[in-house]
Amino acid sequence: MSLTTALLKPGEADRLVAGHPWVYSNSIARLTGPANDGDVVQVKDHRQRFIGVGFYNSRSKIAVRILDRERTDFDAGFFRERIAAALALRRRHLPEATSFRVVNAESDFLSGLIVDKYEDVLVVQTSSLGMDKRKHLIVRVLQDLFHPTAIVERNDMASRKFEGLHESNEVLHGQVPDHFTVRLNGLTFSVPAGGGHKTGLYLDQQANYAAVATLTKGTEVLDCFSYLGGFALHCAKAGAKNVTALDQSEDAVNAAREIAKVNGVTTGLSYETANVFDWLREKTATGPSERLIPRYDVIILDPPSFTRNRAAVEGALRGYKEIHLRALKLLKTGGILATFCCSHHVDARLFEDIIVAAATDAHVLLRRTRTFSQSPDHPIIPAIPETEYLKGFAYEVVR
Ligand code: SAH
């Protein structure tokens, strides 16, 4: 059967030839025949040169998501090969991990599909119509490859509505426990099934938890935006003298306290329900002739993305600057600031500019000692800039 072709306008092919999978609707000159949403189409440049095949959706701004550079059947064999390759990459780069992101959409050449492995439970997200329509095929392949006790979908992302998809949180295979138990770097986390952020945990920080914890032995640590205590618990286990962790979500704080207990950490780690902005403002407020005494050796800042879109960047930058300024005021000389930014719209350069501006206002000089990125189960494809979003730095306060 011949495929309908999406013919590109002149000048629109280069990005795609370089490896980006998204064909925007406004870069298509015309379709050569009928195509239903979710169908496979081929993409050609304005000179009829073949570029690739992918899933079509007339309702989405991303009208075609290219999945292969050759004409391919998107059958079980295709998904098996792609998912097995993604798994092999994790085994190479995270050989010890038992919970990790198996498939990270564009990073694994499967635009529209995320699969997270929480021990023997798999959580699936399908954010494109073409992928969503093939969910049951994908589930069969996942069963064969992983023999999981359960596969659940966590399809409550806002982005689905841009594809004309509704929320859906079904059990796709097996029996789902109330909570998943997840092992990260030898620590045990418990995540409510169907609850929590992302698909349950911030797997993208797995490598950074361990890296930051090595800096904290014997120190006084403040973990801001702690969620289930990923950083805080790793630091406490690595021998931090005292860890204070802050999150505004009472549910997260309660769950984090429970997780600490399960891991046998009963002293030296305290969770507070607080708005970090208010908390830092209060702790850095000084009277007319009062001097602030810095109290922390290590401060971790891992806020949510304050920018859902480009328009929100300016406000986000003010927020980032404010928390850095106040955190730096609370850090001892020689202390360490470990700070992360998960917004794709704020790149590493801009992020560091904000930190430096905050340092200037706080009258401190920083030495950068570490750079962090997303864990290797969230691979970065430079030809697809959207695959890079998490960046972090550790700085020492020189003076
Ligand atoms: N560091 C965490 C992830 C942080 S996600 C980890 O590695 O798991 C961001 C967290 O910030 C969420 O738990 C959210 O509840 C919390 N949050 C968002 N805005 C906040 C604010 N103004 N004050 C305190 N917590 C906030």
Residues whose N, C-alpha, C, O or C-beta is under 5 A from the ligand:
A	BS01	SAH	Y202 Q205 F225 S226 Y227 L228 G230 F231 L246 D247 Q248 S249 A252 A274 N275 V276 F277 D302 P303 P304
